[in-house]
Amino acid sequence: MLKIAVDEGPLKSGDRVRGIGVYTRELLKALKIEGVDVSGSDLSKYDVIHFTRFNPFFISIPFKKPEHVKFVLTIYDLIPLIYPDHYPPGIKGMINWQINKFLIRKNIDAVITISETSKKDICRFIGINSNKIHVTYLAPRPIFKKDTSSMPEVAKHYGLPECFALYVGDVNYNKNIPNLVKSCKIAKIPLVIVGKQAFEVENLDLEHPELSHLKNIDWSGVLRLGFVPDEDLVKIYNLADVYVQPSLYEGFGLPVLEANAAGIPVVSSKTQALVEIAEDAVLFANPESPEDFAEKIKLLLNDSKLKNELIQKGSENAKKYSWEKTANETYKIYSKIA
């Protein structure tokens, strides 16, 4: 039996409520093992060390590697490198990026990523052989399903409109929030955003290059709920009339699958990973065109046959993904390199 250490670091930081935390928590649960504080442990007693957090502009990998121990690294995406003007690394960040590339080539035995889209980016930016990179998809958690219980109470608690479009996530540049807001205004449908960043936008430095795209947004008609616990979030998905994913670029796009699993029709950007994971289970729109998004939103609101068809396809699509499958594929990678 392999001795495996999966880094629990993301569960001890602000990442715990983000995608990195979901990945680490659900992977550990499906592998049926406890996480390890790799920064404070004797790594030599393990066969495989799995690092689950990577930022290109911060040193993410140990400089020293114990003999006979194999290193696995999960890289979710390299979006900061795709939009450098909006994610400026600074001099220190660029130096760290060069060090990270060196350490990946020298010490990492296998890279795991979450889509074929991200795999291509990793090959391009880091310059490692594609045979070293393995794709294991994320999955919606079991809690995300059709659930109409307690919906009136949740709607009242959060002050939700009777009809609304939903977006769940951060407000980084690649999320395309300005066009999301514009599209819902054009479609004349209230927008509900779940996520800590949008809730706190007035307290953020919008002069910073990573946030400057938010400066001139008209937030009227937008209900920003902040962080919402999963038990309520699944109800909010079920209350929504349409889920909208307007991203310019994604490494995966987990909320699309969560909406699929909850039985909510989706309008999504026709871009890279979102096409890869959603296939024909969503209505695609041009992320550069709020008018196109608005048209697709209105089409779903007015065409019950299309809406029901996408709900059915979405339900089937969500079933293709599970954390058990992800864990099994991950363990095969551990076994292969060990």
C-alpha positions as CSV (number, residue, x, y, z in Angstrom):
1,M,0.0,0.0,0.0
2,L,1.4,3.4,-1.0
3,K,2.1,6.0,1.6
4,I,0.6,9.1,0.2
5,A,0.7,12.7,1.6
6,V,-1.8,15.1,0.0
7,D,-1.1,18.7,1.0
8,E,-3.8,20.0,3.3
9,G,-2.5,23.6,3.0
10,P,-5.5,24.9,1.0
11,L,-7.9,23.8,3.7
12,K,-6.1,26.0,6.3
13,S,-6.2,29.2,4.3
14,G,-8.6,31.5,2.4
15,D,-8.5,28.9,-0.4
16,R,-10.8,26.6,1.6
17,V,-13.9,28.2,0.2
18,R,-12.6,28.4,-3.3
19,G,-12.1,25.8,-6.0
20,I,-8.7,24.8,-4.7
21,G,-10.3,24.0,-1.3
22,V,-13.1,22.1,-2.9
23,Y,-10.6,20.0,-4.9
24,T,-8.4,19.2,-1.9
25,R,-11.3,18.4,0.4
26,E,-13.2,16.2,-2.0
27,L,-10.1,14.4,-3.3
28,L,-9.1,13.5,0.3
29,K,-12.6,12.4,1.1
30,A,-12.8,10.2,-2.0
31,L,-9.3,8.8,-1.4
32,K,-10.3,8.1,2.2
33,I,-7.1,9.6,3.6
34,E,-6.2,12.5,5.9
35,G,-4.5,15.6,4.6
36,V,-0.9,16.3,5.6
37,D,0.8,19.6,6.5
38,V,3.7,19.1,4.0
39,S,5.4,22.2,5.2
40,G,6.0,20.8,8.6
41,S,6.3,17.0,8.0
42,D,9.1,14.6,7.4
43,L,8.4,14.0,3.7
44,S,10.9,11.1,3.4
45,K,8.5,8.7,5.1
46,Y,6.1,8.9,2.1
47,D,6.1,7.3,-1.3
48,V,4.2,10.1,-3.0
49,I,3.7,13.8,-2.0
50,H,0.8,15.6,-3.8
51,F,1.0,19.4,-3.8
52,T,-2.5,20.8,-4.4
53,R,-1.7,24.5,-4.5
54,F,0.1,26.3,-7.3
55,N,0.6,30.0,-8.0
56,P,3.1,30.8,-10.8
57,F,4.3,33.9,-9.1
58,F,4.9,32.3,-5.6
59,I,7.3,29.5,-4.9
60,S,4.9,26.5,-4.8
61,I,7.3,23.5,-4.6
62,P,10.0,22.5,-2.2
63,F,13.6,23.1,-3.4
64,K,14.7,19.7,-1.9
65,K,13.2,16.4,-2.8
66,P,13.8,13.3,-0.5
67,E,15.4,10.3,-2.3
68,H,12.9,7.7,-3.5
69,V,9.9,10.1,-2.9
70,K,7.8,11.0,-5.9
71,F,6.3,14.5,-6.3
72,V,2.9,15.2,-7.9
73,L,1.7,18.8,-8.5
74,T,-1.8,19.9,-9.4
75,I,-1.9,23.0,-11.7
76,Y,-5.5,24.2,-12.2
77,D,-4.8,26.8,-14.8
78,L,-2.3,29.4,-15.9
79,I,-4.7,32.3,-16.5
80,P,-2.4,34.9,-15.0
81,L,0.1,34.1,-17.8
82,I,-2.6,34.4,-20.4
83,Y,-3.7,37.9,-19.3
84,P,-0.4,39.4,-18.0
85,D,-1.7,43.0,-18.1
86,H,-4.4,42.1,-15.6
87,Y,-2.3,39.8,-13.4
88,P,1.0,41.7,-13.2
89,P,3.6,39.6,-11.5
90,G,6.2,42.3,-10.7
91,I,9.9,41.6,-10.7
92,K,9.7,39.2,-7.7
93,G,6.8,37.3,-9.3
94,M,8.7,36.9,-12.6
95,I,11.7,35.5,-10.7
96,N,9.5,33.1,-8.8
97,W,7.9,32.0,-12.1
98,Q,11.3,31.1,-13.5
99,I,12.2,29.2,-10.3
100,N,8.9,27.4,-10.4
101,K,9.5,26.3,-13.9
102,F,12.9,25.0,-13.0
103,L,11.6,23.1,-9.9
104,I,8.7,21.6,-11.9
105,R,11.1,20.2,-14.6
106,K,13.6,19.0,-11.9
107,N,11.4,17.7,-9.1
108,I,7.9,17.0,-10.3
109,D,7.2,13.5,-11.5
110,A,3.7,14.1,-12.6
111,V,1.5,17.1,-13.2
112,I,-2.3,16.8,-12.7
113,T,-4.6,19.4,-14.3
114,I,-8.3,19.7,-14.6
115,S,-8.9,20.0,-18.3
116,E,-7.4,19.4,-21.7
117,T,-7.4,23.2,-22.1
118,S,-5.2,23.7,-19.1
119,K,-2.9,20.8,-20.2
120,K,-2.2,22.6,-23.5
121,D,-1.4,25.8,-21.6
122,I,1.0,23.9,-19.2
123,C,2.8,22.4,-22.1
124,R,3.1,25.8,-23.8
125,F,4.2,27.9,-20.8
126,I,6.3,25.4,-18.8
127,G,7.7,23.4,-21.7
128,I,7.3,19.9,-20.3
129,N,6.4,16.7,-22.1
130,S,2.6,16.2,-22.5
131,N,3.1,12.6,-21.3
132,K,4.0,14.0,-17.8
133,I,0.6,15.9,-17.6
134,H,-2.6,14.0,-16.6
135,V,-6.1,15.4,-16.8
136,T,-8.5,14.5,-14.0
137,Y,-11.8,16.4,-14.1
138,L,-13.5,18.0,-11.2
139,A,-17.1,17.1,-10.3
140,P,-20.2,18.6,-8.7
141,R,-20.6,17.5,-5.1
142,P,-23.6,15.3,-4.2
143,I,-25.3,18.2,-2.4
144,F,-25.9,19.9,-5.8
145,K,-29.1,18.3,-7.0
146,K,-32.7,19.1,-7.6
147,D,-34.0,20.2,-4.2
148,T,-37.2,22.3,-3.7
149,S,-37.4,21.9,0.1
150,S,-37.2,25.1,2.2
151,M,-37.0,27.2,-1.0
152,P,-39.5,30.0,0.2
153,E,-37.5,30.4,3.4
154,V,-34.2,30.7,1.6
155,A,-35.7,33.1,-1.0
156,K,-37.0,35.3,1.9
157,H,-33.8,35.1,3.9
158,Y,-31.7,36.4,1.0
159,G,-34.3,38.7,-0.5
160,L,-34.2,36.9,-3.8
161,P,-36.3,38.2,-6.7
162,E,-39.1,36.0,-8.1
163,C,-37.2,35.6,-11.4
164,F,-33.4,36.0,-11.6
165,A,-30.2,35.0,-13.4
166,L,-27.5,33.5,-11.1
167,Y,-23.7,33.7,-11.2
168,V,-21.4,31.9,-8.6
169,G,-17.8,32.8,-8.3
170,D,-15.0,35.4,-8.1
171,V,-14.8,38.7,-10.0
172,N,-11.3,38.3,-11.5
173,Y,-10.7,39.7,-15.0
174,N,-11.2,36.4,-16.8
175,K,-14.7,36.0,-15.2
176,N,-15.9,38.8,-17.4
177,I,-18.2,40.4,-14.8
178,P,-18.8,43.7,-16.7
179,N,-20.4,41.9,-19.6
180,L,-22.4,39.7,-17.2
181,V,-24.0,42.7,-15.6
182,K,-24.6,44.4,-19.0
183,S,-26.2,41.2,-20.5
184,C,-28.7,40.9,-17.6
185,K,-29.6,44.6,-17.9
186,I,-30.2,44.1,-21.6
187,A,-32.3,41.0,-21.0
188,K,-34.2,42.9,-18.2
189,I,-33.6,40.2,-15.6
190,P,-32.3,40.7,-12.1
191,L,-28.8,39.3,-11.5
192,V,-27.8,37.5,-8.3
193,I,-24.1,37.0,-7.6
194,V,-22.8,34.6,-4.9
195,G,-19.2,35.2,-3.9
196,K,-17.2,37.1,-1.3
197,Q,-15.3,39.3,-3.8
198,A,-18.4,40.8,-5.4
199,F,-20.0,41.5,-2.0
200,E,-16.9,43.4,-0.9
201,V,-16.2,45.3,-4.2
202,E,-16.7,48.8,-2.6
203,N,-13.8,48.0,-0.2
204,L,-11.4,46.8,-2.9
205,D,-8.7,48.9,-4.6
206,L,-10.2,49.2,-8.1
207,E,-7.1,51.0,-9.3
208,H,-5.2,47.7,-9.0
209,P,-4.7,46.1,-12.5
210,E,-6.4,42.9,-11.3
211,L,-9.5,44.8,-10.4
212,S,-9.6,47.8,-12.7
213,H,-12.1,46.1,-15.0
214,L,-14.7,46.6,-12.2
215,K,-14.4,50.4,-11.9
216,N,-17.4,51.5,-14.0
217,I,-19.9,48.7,-13.4
218,D,-23.4,49.9,-12.7
219,W,-24.4,47.5,-9.9
220,S,-28.1,48.6,-9.8
221,G,-30.3,45.6,-10.2
222,V,-27.6,43.2,-9.0
223,L,-28.0,41.4,-5.7
224,R,-24.6,40.5,-4.3
225,L,-25.0,37.9,-1.5
226,G,-21.3,37.3,-0.5
227,F,-20.3,33.9,0.7
228,V,-23.3,31.4,1.0
229,P,-23.1,28.0,2.7
230,D,-23.6,25.0,0.4
231,E,-26.9,24.1,2.1
232,D,-28.3,27.4,1.0
233,L,-26.4,27.6,-2.3
234,V,-28.1,24.5,-3.7
235,K,-31.5,26.1,-2.9
236,I,-30.4,29.3,-4.7
237,Y,-29.4,27.3,-7.7
238,N,-32.8,25.7,-7.7
239,L,-34.6,29.0,-7.4
240,A,-32.7,30.6,-10.3
241,D,-34.3,30.7,-13.7
242,V,-31.0,30.5,-15.5
243,Y,-27.3,30.2,-14.6
244,V,-24.9,32.4,-16.5
245,Q,-21.1,31.7,-16.9
246,P,-19.7,34.6,-19.0
247,S,-16.0,33.8,-18.6
248,L,-13.4,34.9,-21.1
249,Y,-11.3,31.9,-20.1
250,E,-11.5,29.0,-17.6
251,G,-9.4,26.1,-16.4
252,F,-12.6,24.2,-15.8
253,G,-15.9,25.9,-14.8
254,L,-17.3,23.9,-11.9
255,P,-20.4,26.1,-11.3
256,V,-21.6,25.0,-14.7
257,L,-21.7,21.4,-13.6
258,E,-23.3,22.4,-10.3
259,A,-26.1,24.1,-12.2
260,N,-26.4,21.1,-14.5
261,A,-26.7,18.8,-11.4
262,A,-29.3,21.1,-9.8
263,G,-31.5,21.1,-12.9
264,I,-30.9,24.7,-13.9
265,P,-30.5,25.7,-17.6
266,V,-27.2,27.3,-18.4
267,V,-25.9,30.1,-20.7
268,S,-22.2,29.8,-21.0
269,S,-19.3,31.4,-22.9
270,K,-18.3,29.5,-26.0
271,T,-14.7,29.2,-24.9
272,Q,-12.0,26.5,-24.3
273,A,-12.7,24.5,-21.2
274,L,-16.4,25.4,-20.9
275,V,-17.0,23.8,-24.3
276,E,-14.9,20.8,-23.2
277,I,-16.9,20.1,-20.0
278,A,-20.4,21.3,-21.0
279,E,-20.6,19.9,-24.6
280,D,-24.2,20.2,-25.8
281,A,-25.8,20.6,-22.3
282,V,-25.7,24.4,-22.3
283,L,-26.6,27.3,-24.6
284,F,-23.3,29.0,-25.8
285,A,-22.8,32.7,-26.3
286,N,-20.0,35.0,-27.4
287,P,-18.2,36.3,-24.2
288,E,-17.3,39.5,-26.0
289,S,-21.0,40.3,-26.7
290,P,-23.4,41.1,-23.9
291,E,-26.1,41.4,-26.6
292,D,-25.5,37.8,-27.6
293,F,-25.7,36.7,-23.9
294,A,-28.8,38.7,-23.4
295,E,-30.4,37.1,-26.4
296,K,-29.6,33.6,-25.2
297,I,-30.9,34.4,-21.7
298,K,-34.2,35.6,-23.1
299,L,-34.4,32.6,-25.4
300,L,-34.2,30.3,-22.4
301,L,-36.7,32.3,-20.4
302,N,-39.3,32.2,-23.3
303,D,-38.8,28.8,-24.8
304,S,-39.9,26.1,-22.3
305,K,-39.2,23.3,-24.7
306,L,-35.5,24.4,-25.1
307,K,-35.2,25.0,-21.4
308,N,-36.5,21.5,-20.5
309,E,-34.2,20.0,-23.1
310,L,-31.1,21.7,-21.6
311,I,-32.1,20.7,-18.1
312,Q,-32.3,17.1,-19.2
313,K,-29.0,17.2,-21.0
314,G,-27.4,19.0,-18.1
315,S,-28.5,16.4,-15.7
316,E,-27.0,13.7,-17.9
317,N,-23.8,15.7,-18.3
318,A,-23.3,16.1,-14.6
319,K,-23.5,12.4,-14.1
320,K,-20.4,11.9,-16.2
321,Y,-18.3,13.5,-13.4
322,S,-17.7,12.2,-9.9
323,W,-15.1,12.6,-7.2
324,E,-14.8,8.8,-6.9
325,K,-13.8,8.7,-10.5
326,T,-11.4,11.6,-10.0
327,A,-9.8,9.9,-7.0
328,N,-9.4,6.6,-8.8
329,E,-7.7,8.3,-11.7
330,T,-5.5,10.2,-9.3
331,Y,-4.5,7.0,-7.4
332,K,-3.5,5.4,-10.8
333,I,-1.2,8.3,-11.4
334,Y,0.4,7.8,-7.9
335,S,0.8,4.1,-8.6
336,K,2.3,4.7,-12.1
337,I,5.1,7.0,-10.9
338,A,5.8,5.2,-7.6
